[in-house]
Amino acid sequence: MRMRRASIGEAGTTSVGNMTDSTEPVRTPSSRIGPLSGMQFDVRVQTAPDISFESSLAQDIQVEGNLRLQGSPYNPVLLGRLNITQGEINFFGTRYIIHQGSLTFANPVKLEPVLNVDLTTRVQGIDVTLTISGPVNKLNITPRSDPPMSYSDVLALLATGSVSAMAFFSTVVGDKKIYQLLYNASSLSGFLIWLGIAVCHLRFRKAWVAQGRSLNDLKFRSKFYPYGPWLALVLFLVVLFGANISVFQTEVFSWFDFVTDYLIIPTVIVLYLGHKIWNKTHVVPLKECNFDPG
């Protein structure tokens, strides 16, 4: 069946025209058993010139293109391209304008849409463009601005509207992945804090002894020192790097899963080194540690 024109109007109504020129579907062997095991799709779809979509987030999204549905009910395949000519997307009052975009289906084996769209907005008098490209499950987001700004400055500018940015990001990659990112960051932050406590415990006791002070002067002493803090140090390192080891055991490596699982570790390292470089500080030698109050 060849569908020459299809459009979706208000209230979910659909009009279909020129559903003619039936063609014999391509027959391929099927390993499935059931009432639909022998069915094969071969449907051509051509959009109407004035087709548009609207939702609570999107307004006046106009598309045009040609698609072809092939495969079986158990493994449908969509081929073709949809061009997005205009539209607007709103997130908590922030409007993003779509100037151009496309949704391409080119994989003849499985359903794998590839998105390429430019979204523009204006933040604090600066025009910002977000280019979103790639498969829908592995999207890349590239920001740029006019006047030109560095990558970090553009991200900082967009971060001023953190609620809107989070809402936008969740619609791009999925709300479950946003939850995964925040959950991993918060849980690993707790382990990093306890890792720092273990290091401080080891250095405190060594500095106390290095300065000739007596352990009897300490009001509180750990009964398991030094084995306790060393054990905690090793266990926390194992948890930090091994808790999400499943990300390396998948057939297809996912950079998004890797970043969401381990982003907090390089972030803490960069902040730590950046603080020391910015303030020109150094690791205090054990004999110079100050134990005097005030």
Phi and psi restraints in degrees (value plus and minus 20) as a CYANA .aco file:
   2 ARG   PHI    -132.7   -92.7
   2 ARG   PSI     101.6   141.6
   3 MET   PHI    -121.4   -81.4
   3 MET   PSI      87.9   127.9
   4 ARG   PHI     -97.1   -57.1
   4 ARG   PSI     -51.9   -11.9
   5 ARG   PHI    -169.0  -129.0
   5 ARG   PSI     116.4   156.4
   6 ALA   PHI    -167.9  -127.9
   6 ALA   PSI     120.0   160.0
   7 SER   PHI    -165.0  -125.0
   7 SER   PSI     128.1   168.1
   8 ILE   PHI    -132.9   -92.9
   8 ILE   PSI     100.3   140.3
   9 GLY   PHI    -124.8   -84.8
   9 GLY   PSI    -174.7  -134.7
  10 GLU   PHI     -93.6   -53.6
  10 GLU   PSI     135.3   175.3
  11 ALA   PHI      37.2    77.2
  11 ALA   PSI       6.1    46.1
  12 GLY   PHI      55.0    95.0
  12 GLY   PSI      -8.1    31.9
  13 THR   PHI     -94.4   -54.4
  13 THR   PSI     128.4   168.4
  14 THR   PHI    -150.0  -110.0
  14 THR   PSI     112.7   152.7
  15 SER   PHI    -137.8   -97.8
  15 SER   PSI     115.6   155.6
  16 VAL   PHI    -148.4  -108.4
  16 VAL   PSI     109.8   149.8
  17 GLY   PHI    -147.5  -107.5
  17 GLY   PSI     135.5   175.5
  18 ASN   PHI      35.2    75.2
  18 ASN   PSI      25.1    65.1
  19 MET   PHI    -103.1   -63.1
  19 MET   PSI      52.3    92.3
  20 THR   PHI    -148.2  -108.2
  20 THR   PSI    -186.7  -146.7
  21 ASP   PHI      38.2    78.2
  21 ASP   PSI      32.8    72.8
  22 SER   PHI     -84.0   -44.0
  22 SER   PSI     118.1   158.1
  23 THR   PHI    -143.3  -103.3
  23 THR   PSI     132.0   172.0
  24 GLU   PHI     -91.3   -51.3
  24 GLU   PSI     103.5   143.5
  25 PRO   PHI     -84.9   -44.9
  25 PRO   PSI     131.2   171.2
  26 VAL   PHI     -94.6   -54.6
  26 VAL   PSI     107.3   147.3
  27 ARG   PHI    -114.6   -74.6
  27 ARG   PSI     105.7   145.7
  28 THR   PHI    -150.6  -110.6
  28 THR   PSI     130.8   170.8
  29 PRO   PHI     -81.4   -41.4
  29 PRO   PSI     125.5   165.5
  30 SER   PHI    -145.0  -105.0
  30 SER   PSI     115.8   155.8
  31 SER   PHI    -110.3   -70.3
  31 SER   PSI     -25.5    14.5
  32 ARG   PHI    -102.0   -62.0
  32 ARG   PSI     131.7   171.7
  33 ILE   PHI    -138.1   -98.1
  33 ILE   PSI     106.7   146.7
  34 GLY   PHI     139.1   179.1
  34 GLY   PSI     159.7   199.7
  35 PRO   PHI     -84.5   -44.5
  35 PRO   PSI     -42.7    -2.7
  36 LEU   PHI    -126.2   -86.2
  36 LEU   PSI      -8.3    31.7
  37 SER   PHI     -84.8   -44.8
  37 SER   PSI     -49.7    -9.7
  38 GLY   PHI    -116.0   -76.0
  38 GLY   PSI     -17.4    22.6
  39 MET   PHI    -103.2   -63.2
  39 MET   PSI     115.8   155.8
  40 GLN   PHI    -150.5  -110.5
  40 GLN   PSI     115.2   155.2
  41 PHE   PHI    -107.8   -67.8
  41 PHE   PSI     124.9   164.9
  42 ASP   PHI    -175.8  -135.8
  42 ASP   PSI      57.4    97.4
  43 VAL   PHI    -139.4   -99.4
  43 VAL   PSI     107.0   147.0
  44 ARG   PHI    -121.7   -81.7
  44 ARG   PSI     114.8   154.8
  45 VAL   PHI    -146.0  -106.0
  45 VAL   PSI     106.6   146.6
  46 GLN   PHI    -141.4  -101.4
  46 GLN   PSI     105.1   145.1
  47 THR   PHI     -92.6   -52.6
  47 THR   PSI     134.8   174.8
  48 ALA   PHI     -93.6   -53.6
  48 ALA   PSI     135.9   175.9
  49 PRO   PHI     -83.0   -43.0
  49 PRO   PSI     -49.3    -9.3
  50 ASP   PHI    -133.2   -93.2
  50 ASP   PSI       5.8    45.8
  51 ILE   PHI     -89.6   -49.6
  51 ILE   PSI     120.3   160.3
  52 SER   PHI    -169.3  -129.3
  52 SER   PSI     137.2   177.2
  53 PHE   PHI    -148.0  -108.0
  53 PHE   PSI     126.4   166.4
  54 GLU   PHI    -162.1  -122.1
  54 GLU   PSI     127.2   167.2
  55 SER   PHI    -170.2  -130.2
  55 SER   PSI    -190.9  -150.9
  56 SER   PHI     -87.4   -47.4
  56 SER   PSI     -43.3    -3.3
  57 LEU   PHI    -125.9   -85.9
  57 LEU   PSI     -47.3    -7.3
  58 ALA   PHI    -134.2   -94.2
  58 ALA   PSI     125.6   165.6
  59 GLN   PHI    -154.3  -114.3
  59 GLN   PSI     113.7   153.7
  60 ASP   PHI      32.2    72.2
  60 ASP   PSI      26.8    66.8
  61 ILE   PHI    -100.6   -60.6
  61 ILE   PSI      91.3   131.3
  62 GLN   PHI    -126.0   -86.0
  62 GLN   PSI     110.3   150.3
  63 VAL   PHI    -151.3  -111.3
  63 VAL   PSI     137.7   177.7
  64 GLU   PHI    -169.7  -129.7
  64 GLU   PSI     128.7   168.7
  65 GLY   PHI     142.7   182.7
  65 GLY   PSI    -196.0  -156.0
  66 ASN   PHI    -152.2  -112.2
  66 ASN   PSI     115.6   155.6
  67 LEU   PHI    -150.4  -110.4
  67 LEU   PSI     136.7   176.7
  68 ARG   PHI    -157.5  -117.5
  68 ARG   PSI     101.0   141.0
  69 LEU   PHI    -113.7   -73.7
  69 LEU   PSI     103.1   143.1
  70 GLN   PHI    -152.1  -112.1
  70 GLN   PSI    -197.0  -157.0
  71 GLY   PHI      70.4   110.4
  71 GLY   PSI    -178.9  -138.9
  72 SER   PHI    -139.5   -99.5
  72 SER   PSI     148.7   188.7
  73 PRO   PHI     -79.7   -39.7
  73 PRO   PSI     -45.3    -5.3
  74 TYR   PHI    -106.6   -66.6
  74 TYR   PSI     -41.4    -1.4
  75 ASN   PHI    -165.6  -125.6
  75 ASN   PSI      51.7    91.7
  76 PRO   PHI     -91.6   -51.6
  76 PRO   PSI     125.7   165.7
  77 VAL   PHI    -148.7  -108.7
  77 VAL   PSI     110.5   150.5
  78 LEU   PHI    -134.6   -94.6
  78 LEU   PSI     107.8   147.8
  79 LEU   PHI    -142.4  -102.4
  79 LEU   PSI     126.8   166.8
  80 GLY   PHI     110.9   150.9
  80 GLY   PSI    -182.6  -142.6
  81 ARG   PHI    -171.2  -131.2
  81 ARG   PSI     117.6   157.6
  82 LEU   PHI    -135.2   -95.2
  82 LEU   PSI     105.2   145.2
  83 ASN   PHI    -120.3   -80.3
  83 ASN   PSI     108.6   148.6
  84 ILE   PHI    -114.7   -74.7
  84 ILE   PSI      95.2   135.2
  85 THR   PHI    -111.7   -71.7
  85 THR   PSI     -49.3    -9.3
  86 GLN   PHI    -187.0  -147.0
  86 GLN   PSI     149.4   189.4
  87 GLY   PHI     134.3   174.3
  87 GLY   PSI     152.0   192.0
  88 GLU   PHI    -155.4  -115.4
  88 GLU   PSI     126.1   166.1
  89 ILE   PHI    -148.2  -108.2
  89 ILE   PSI     111.7   151.7
  90 ASN   PHI    -137.4   -97.4
  90 ASN   PSI     112.3   152.3
  91 PHE   PHI    -149.9  -109.9
  91 PHE   PSI      87.9   127.9
  92 PHE   PHI      29.0    69.0
  92 PHE   PSI      26.2    66.2
  93 GLY   PHI      70.0   110.0
  93 GLY   PSI     -30.3     9.7
  94 THR   PHI    -113.8   -73.8
  94 THR   PSI     105.1   145.1
  95 ARG   PHI    -120.2   -80.2
  95 ARG   PSI     109.1   149.1
  96 TYR   PHI    -133.1   -93.1
  96 TYR   PSI     108.2   148.2
  97 ILE   PHI    -119.7   -79.7
  97 ILE   PSI     112.6   152.6
  98 ILE   PHI    -113.4   -73.4
  98 ILE   PSI      95.9   135.9
  99 HIS   PHI    -112.1   -72.1
  99 HIS   PSI     -56.3   -16.3
 100 GLN   PHI    -180.4  -140.4
 100 GLN   PSI     132.1   172.1
 101 GLY   PHI    -194.0  -154.0
 101 GLY   PSI     147.6   187.6
 102 SER   PHI    -173.1  -133.1
 102 SER   PSI     133.6   173.6
 103 LEU   PHI    -148.0  -108.0
 103 LEU   PSI      89.7   129.7
 104 THR   PHI    -128.2   -88.2
 104 THR   PSI     115.0   155.0
 105 PHE   PHI    -136.2   -96.2
 105 PHE   PSI      84.1   124.1
 106 ALA   PHI    -143.7  -103.7
 106 ALA   PSI     -24.6    15.4
 107 ASN   PHI    -105.6   -65.6
 107 ASN   PSI      95.1   135.1
 108 PRO   PHI     -99.9   -59.9
 108 PRO   PSI     -21.7    18.3
 109 VAL   PHI    -122.1   -82.1
 109 VAL   PSI     -59.1   -19.1
 110 LYS   PHI    -165.2  -125.2
 110 LYS   PSI     146.9   186.9
 111 LEU   PHI     -98.0   -58.0
 111 LEU   PSI      89.4   129.4
 112 GLU   PHI    -162.8  -122.8
 112 GLU   PSI      65.2   105.2
 113 PRO   PHI     -92.5   -52.5
 113 PRO   PSI     122.3   162.3
 114 VAL   PHI    -138.1   -98.1
 114 VAL   PSI     102.7   142.7
 115 LEU   PHI    -120.2   -80.2
 115 LEU   PSI     122.0   162.0
 116 ASN   PHI    -166.6  -126.6
 116 ASN   PSI      85.8   125.8
 117 VAL   PHI    -166.4  -126.4
 117 VAL   PSI     127.0   167.0
 118 ASP   PHI    -130.5   -90.5
 118 ASP   PSI     105.2   145.2
 119 LEU   PHI    -134.6   -94.6
 119 LEU   PSI     112.7   152.7
 120 THR   PHI    -141.6  -101.6
 120 THR   PSI     125.6   165.6
 121 THR   PHI    -169.7  -129.7
 121 THR   PSI     152.5   192.5
 122 ARG   PHI    -144.8  -104.8
 122 ARG   PSI     100.7   140.7
 123 VAL   PHI    -144.2  -104.2
 123 VAL   PSI      98.1   138.1
 124 GLN   PHI      32.2    72.2
 124 GLN   PSI      22.2    62.2
 125 GLY   PHI      60.4   100.4
 125 GLY   PSI     -13.7    26.3
 126 ILE   PHI    -135.9   -95.9
 126 ILE   PSI     110.8   150.8
 127 ASP   PHI    -101.5   -61.5
 127 ASP   PSI     104.8   144.8
 128 VAL   PHI    -139.5   -99.5
 128 VAL   PSI     113.2   153.2
 129 THR   PHI    -138.4   -98.4
 129 THR   PSI     109.5   149.5
 130 LEU   PHI    -128.3   -88.3
 130 LEU   PSI      98.9   138.9
 131 THR   PHI    -118.2   -78.2
 131 THR   PSI      97.4   137.4
 132 ILE   PHI    -129.7   -89.7
 132 ILE   PSI     101.9   141.9
 133 SER   PHI    -166.0  -126.0
 133 SER   PSI     135.2   175.2
 134 GLY   PHI      94.4   134.4
 134 GLY   PSI     156.5   196.5
 135 PRO   PHI     -79.4   -39.4
 135 PRO   PSI     129.1   169.1
 136 VAL   PHI     -83.6   -43.6
 136 VAL   PSI     -41.9    -1.9
 137 ASN   PHI    -112.7   -72.7
 137 ASN   PSI     -23.8    16.2
 138 LYS   PHI    -163.4  -123.4
 138 LYS   PSI      41.7    81.7
 139 LEU   PHI     -98.7   -58.7
 139 LEU   PSI     125.2   165.2
 140 ASN   PHI    -130.2   -90.2
 140 ASN   PSI     113.1   153.1
 141 ILE   PHI    -136.3   -96.3
 141 ILE   PSI      99.5   139.5
 142 THR   PHI    -138.7   -98.7
 142 THR   PSI      95.3   135.3
 143 PRO   PHI    -113.6   -73.6
 143 PRO   PSI     128.5   168.5
 144 ARG   PHI    -169.6  -129.6
 144 ARG   PSI     144.8   184.8
 145 SER   PHI    -161.9  -121.9
 145 SER   PSI     143.6   183.6
 146 ASP   PHI    -158.4  -118.4
 146 ASP   PSI      92.1   132.1
 147 PRO   PHI     -87.0   -47.0
 147 PRO   PSI     137.2   177.2
 148 PRO   PHI     -80.6   -40.6
 148 PRO   PSI     117.5   157.5
 149 MET   PHI    -154.4  -114.4
 149 MET   PSI     139.7   179.7
 150 SER   PHI     -89.1   -49.1
 150 SER   PSI     143.2   183.2
 151 TYR   PHI     -77.4   -37.4
 151 TYR   PSI     -65.6   -25.6
 152 SER   PHI     -86.3   -46.3
 152 SER   PSI     -55.8   -15.8
 153 ASP   PHI     -88.6   -48.6
 153 ASP   PSI     -57.6   -17.6
 154 VAL   PHI     -84.8   -44.8
 154 VAL   PSI     -62.5   -22.5
 155 LEU   PHI     -84.2   -44.2
 155 LEU   PSI     -59.8   -19.8
 156 ALA   PHI     -84.6   -44.6
 156 ALA   PSI     -57.6   -17.6
 157 LEU   PHI     -84.2   -44.2
 157 LEU   PSI     -64.0   -24.0
 158 LEU   PHI     -88.8   -48.8
 158 LEU   PSI     -48.1    -8.1
 159 ALA   PHI     -88.9   -48.9
 159 ALA   PSI     -37.6     2.4
 160 THR   PHI     -83.8   -43.8
 160 THR   PSI     -44.4    -4.4
 161 GLY   PHI    -128.5   -88.5
 161 GLY   PSI      42.8    82.8
 162 SER   PHI     -81.3   -41.3
 162 SER   PSI     -58.2   -18.2
 163 VAL   PHI     -84.4   -44.4
 163 VAL   PSI     -65.5   -25.5
 164 SER   PHI     -85.7   -45.7
 164 SER   PSI     -61.5   -21.5
 165 ALA   PHI     -83.7   -43.7
 165 ALA   PSI     -59.9   -19.9
 166 MET   PHI     -86.0   -46.0
 166 MET   PSI     -60.3   -20.3
 167 ALA   PHI     -83.8   -43.8
 167 ALA   PSI     -61.9   -21.9
 168 PHE   PHI     -83.3   -43.3
 168 PHE   PSI     -65.4   -25.4
 169 PHE   PHI     -83.7   -43.7
 169 PHE   PSI     -57.0   -17.0
 170 SER   PHI     -86.8   -46.8
 170 SER   PSI     -52.7   -12.7
 171 THR   PHI     -95.1   -55.1
 171 THR   PSI     -42.2    -2.2
 172 VAL   PHI    -102.1   -62.1
 172 VAL   PSI     -69.8   -29.8
 173 VAL   PHI    -122.9   -82.9
 173 VAL   PSI     -32.2     7.8
 174 GLY   PHI      87.5   127.5
 174 GLY   PSI     116.9   156.9
 175 ASP   PHI     -85.7   -45.7
 175 ASP   PSI     -49.1    -9.1
 176 LYS   PHI     -86.0   -46.0
 176 LYS   PSI     -55.2   -15.2
 177 LYS   PHI     -92.8   -52.8
 177 LYS   PSI     -53.8   -13.8
 178 ILE   PHI     -83.5   -43.5
 178 ILE   PSI     -63.5   -23.5
 179 TYR   PHI     -81.2   -41.2
 179 TYR   PSI     -60.9   -20.9
 180 GLN   PHI     -81.9   -41.9
 180 GLN   PSI     -63.2   -23.2
 181 LEU   PHI     -81.8   -41.8
 181 LEU   PSI     -68.2   -28.2
 182 LEU   PHI     -87.6   -47.6
 182 LEU   PSI     -58.4   -18.4
 183 TYR   PHI     -84.3   -44.3
 183 TYR   PSI     -66.7   -26.7
 184 ASN   PHI     -83.8   -43.8
 184 ASN   PSI     -60.7   -20.7
 185 ALA   PHI     -83.9   -43.9
 185 ALA   PSI     -63.0   -23.0
 186 SER   PHI     -89.8   -49.8
 186 SER   PSI     -61.0   -21.0
 187 SER   PHI     -88.7   -48.7
 187 SER   PSI     -63.0   -23.0
 188 LEU   PHI     -88.2   -48.2
 188 LEU   PSI     -49.0    -9.0
 189 SER   PHI     -82.5   -42.5
 189 SER   PSI     -59.3   -19.3
 190 GLY   PHI     -82.7   -42.7
 190 GLY   PSI     -62.4   -22.4
 191 PHE   PHI     -86.4   -46.4
 191 PHE   PSI     -56.4   -16.4
 192 LEU   PHI     -85.3   -45.3
 192 LEU   PSI     -56.1   -16.1
 193 ILE   PHI     -83.7   -43.7
 193 ILE   PSI     -66.9   -26.9
 194 TRP   PHI     -88.1   -48.1
 194 TRP   PSI     -50.2   -10.2
 195 LEU   PHI     -83.0   -43.0
 195 LEU   PSI     -62.4   -22.4
 196 GLY   PHI     -84.6   -44.6
 196 GLY   PSI     -56.6   -16.6
 197 ILE   PHI     -84.2   -44.2
 197 ILE   PSI     -61.3   -21.3
 198 ALA   PHI     -83.0   -43.0
 198 ALA   PSI     -62.0   -22.0
 199 VAL   PHI     -84.6   -44.6
 199 VAL   PSI     -63.4   -23.4
 200 CYS   PHI     -82.9   -42.9
 200 CYS   PSI     -58.5   -18.5
 201 HIS   PHI     -81.1   -41.1
 201 HIS   PSI     -65.6   -25.6
 202 LEU   PHI     -83.0   -43.0
 202 LEU   PSI     -65.2   -25.2
 203 ARG   PHI     -90.0   -50.0
 203 ARG   PSI     -55.3   -15.3
 204 PHE   PHI     -81.9   -41.9
 204 PHE   PSI     -68.8   -28.8
 205 ARG   PHI     -86.1   -46.1
 205 ARG   PSI     -61.3   -21.3
 206 LYS   PHI     -85.6   -45.6
 206 LYS   PSI     -59.4   -19.4
 207 ALA   PHI     -87.7   -47.7
 207 ALA   PSI     -57.5   -17.5
 208 TRP   PHI     -81.7   -41.7
 208 TRP   PSI     -65.0   -25.0
 209 VAL   PHI     -92.3   -52.3
 209 VAL   PSI     -59.0   -19.0
 210 ALA   PHI     -82.2   -42.2
 210 ALA   PSI     -45.9    -5.9
 211 GLN   PHI    -111.8   -71.8
 211 GLN   PSI      -9.0    31.0
 212 GLY   PHI      57.7    97.7
 212 GLY   PSI      -1.7    38.3
 213 ARG   PHI    -106.8   -66.8
 213 ARG   PSI     133.1   173.1
 214 SER   PHI    -110.3   -70.3
 214 SER   PSI     118.1   158.1
 215 LEU   PHI     -84.9   -44.9
 215 LEU   PSI     -42.0    -2.0
 216 ASN   PHI     -87.9   -47.9
 216 ASN   PSI     -38.1     1.9
 217 ASP   PHI     -98.8   -58.8
 217 ASP   PSI     -31.6     8.4
 218 LEU   PHI    -101.0   -61.0
 218 LEU   PSI     107.1   147.1
 219 LYS   PHI     -90.5   -50.5
 219 LYS   PSI     -55.5   -15.5
 220 PHE   PHI    -143.8  -103.8
 220 PHE   PSI     109.2   149.2
 221 ARG   PHI    -153.0  -113.0
 221 ARG   PSI     117.6   157.6
 222 SER   PHI     -97.6   -57.6
 222 SER   PSI     109.4   149.4
 223 LYS   PHI     -91.9   -51.9
 223 LYS   PSI     -42.2    -2.2
 224 PHE   PHI    -124.8   -84.8
 224 PHE   PSI      -6.4    33.6
 225 TYR   PHI     -91.6   -51.6
 225 TYR   PSI     120.2   160.2
 226 PRO   PHI    -113.0   -73.0
 226 PRO   PSI     -15.6    24.4
 227 TYR   PHI     -88.5   -48.5
 227 TYR   PSI     -56.9   -16.9
 228 GLY   PHI     -80.1   -40.1
 228 GLY   PSI     -76.8   -36.8
 229 PRO   PHI     -83.8   -43.8
 229 PRO   PSI     -55.1   -15.1
 230 TRP   PHI     -87.0   -47.0
 230 TRP   PSI     -59.8   -19.8
 231 LEU   PHI     -84.0   -44.0
 231 LEU   PSI     -63.3   -23.3
 232 ALA   PHI     -83.0   -43.0
 232 ALA   PSI     -60.2   -20.2
 233 LEU   PHI     -81.0   -41.0
 233 LEU   PSI     -67.0   -27.0
 234 VAL   PHI     -86.0   -46.0
 234 VAL   PSI     -64.5   -24.5
 235 LEU   PHI     -83.6   -43.6
 235 LEU   PSI     -61.3   -21.3
 236 PHE   PHI     -86.0   -46.0
 236 PHE   PSI     -57.6   -17.6
 237 LEU   PHI     -84.8   -44.8
 237 LEU   PSI     -60.3   -20.3
 238 VAL   PHI     -83.6   -43.6
 238 VAL   PSI     -63.1   -23.1
 239 VAL   PHI     -86.4   -46.4
 239 VAL   PSI     -62.5   -22.5
 240 LEU   PHI     -78.6   -38.6
 240 LEU   PSI     -66.0   -26.0
 241 PHE   PHI    -117.4   -77.4
 241 PHE   PSI     -33.8     6.2
 242 GLY   PHI    -129.6   -89.6
 242 GLY   PSI     -33.0     7.0
 243 ALA   PHI     -83.4   -43.4
 243 ALA   PSI     -52.9   -12.9
 244 ASN   PHI    -134.3   -94.3
 244 ASN   PSI      16.7    56.7
 245 ILE   PHI     -86.4   -46.4
 245 ILE   PSI     -36.1     3.9
 246 SER   PHI     -82.3   -42.3
 246 SER   PSI     -41.0    -1.0
 247 VAL   PHI     -84.5   -44.5
 247 VAL   PSI     -43.1    -3.1
 248 PHE   PHI    -113.7   -73.7
 248 PHE   PSI     -24.3    15.7
 249 GLN   PHI    -124.2   -84.2
 249 GLN   PSI     -14.4    25.6
 250 THR   PHI    -103.5   -63.5
 250 THR   PSI     137.2   177.2
 251 GLU   PHI     -86.0   -46.0
 251 GLU   PSI     -57.5   -17.5
 252 VAL   PHI    -137.0   -97.0
 252 VAL   PSI      97.4   137.4
 253 PHE   PHI     -88.7   -48.7
 253 PHE   PSI     112.1   152.1
 254 SER   PHI    -130.6   -90.6
 254 SER   PSI      95.1   135.1
 255 TRP   PHI     -86.7   -46.7
 255 TRP   PSI     -53.2   -13.2
 256 PHE   PHI     -84.0   -44.0
 256 PHE   PSI     -66.0   -26.0
 257 ASP   PHI     -83.7   -43.7
 257 ASP   PSI     -58.0   -18.0
 258 PHE   PHI     -83.6   -43.6
 258 PHE   PSI     -64.4   -24.4
 259 VAL   PHI     -86.7   -46.7
 259 VAL   PSI     -64.6   -24.6
 260 THR   PHI     -85.6   -45.6
 260 THR   PSI     -49.9    -9.9
 261 ASP   PHI    -100.4   -60.4
 261 ASP   PSI     -52.9   -12.9
 262 TYR   PHI    -145.2  -105.2
 262 TYR   PSI     -10.3    29.7
 263 LEU   PHI     -81.3   -41.3
 263 LEU   PSI     -55.8   -15.8
 264 ILE   PHI     -85.9   -45.9
 264 ILE   PSI     -48.3    -8.3
 265 ILE   PHI     -87.3   -47.3
 265 ILE   PSI     -75.6   -35.6
 266 PRO   PHI     -85.1   -45.1
 266 PRO   PSI     -47.4    -7.4
 267 THR   PHI     -83.5   -43.5
 267 THR   PSI     -65.8   -25.8
 268 VAL   PHI     -84.8   -44.8
 268 VAL   PSI     -60.4   -20.4
 269 ILE   PHI     -83.9   -43.9
 269 ILE   PSI     -64.3   -24.3
 270 VAL   PHI     -83.9   -43.9
 270 VAL   PSI     -62.9   -22.9
 271 LEU   PHI     -84.7   -44.7
 271 LEU   PSI     -58.9   -18.9
 272 TYR   PHI     -85.0   -45.0
 272 TYR   PSI     -70.4   -30.4
 273 LEU   PHI     -86.8   -46.8
 273 LEU   PSI     -58.9   -18.9
 274 GLY   PHI     -81.9   -41.9
 274 GLY   PSI     -60.1   -20.1
 275 HIS   PHI     -82.3   -42.3
 275 HIS   PSI     -62.4   -22.4
 276 LYS   PHI     -89.1   -49.1
 276 LYS   PSI     -59.6   -19.6
 277 ILE   PHI     -89.4   -49.4
 277 ILE   PSI     -62.0   -22.0
 278 TRP   PHI     -86.0   -46.0
 278 TRP   PSI     -62.9   -22.9
 279 ASN   PHI    -114.0   -74.0
 279 ASN   PSI     -20.0    20.0
 280 LYS   PHI      35.5    75.5
 280 LYS   PSI      26.6    66.6
 281 THR   PHI    -120.7   -80.7
 281 THR   PSI     150.5   190.5
 282 HIS   PHI    -165.2  -125.2
 282 HIS   PSI     148.8   188.8
 283 VAL   PHI     -90.4   -50.4
 283 VAL   PSI     104.5   144.5
 284 VAL   PHI     -92.5   -52.5
 284 VAL   PSI     106.8   146.8
 285 PRO   PHI     -78.8   -38.8
 285 PRO   PSI     132.7   172.7
 286 LEU   PHI     -79.9   -39.9
 286 LEU   PSI     -58.8   -18.8
 287 LYS   PHI     -96.2   -56.2
 287 LYS   PSI     -29.1    10.9
 288 GLU   PHI    -126.6   -86.6
 288 GLU   PSI     -17.9    22.1
 289 CYS   PHI     -84.2   -44.2
 289 CYS   PSI     117.6   157.6
 290 ASN   PHI    -118.8   -78.8
 290 ASN   PSI      95.0   135.0
 291 PHE   PHI    -122.9   -82.9
 291 PHE   PSI     -22.9    17.1
 292 ASP   PHI     -98.6   -58.6
 292 ASP   PSI     111.6   151.6
 293 PRO   PHI     -86.2   -46.2
 293 PRO   PSI     128.9   168.9
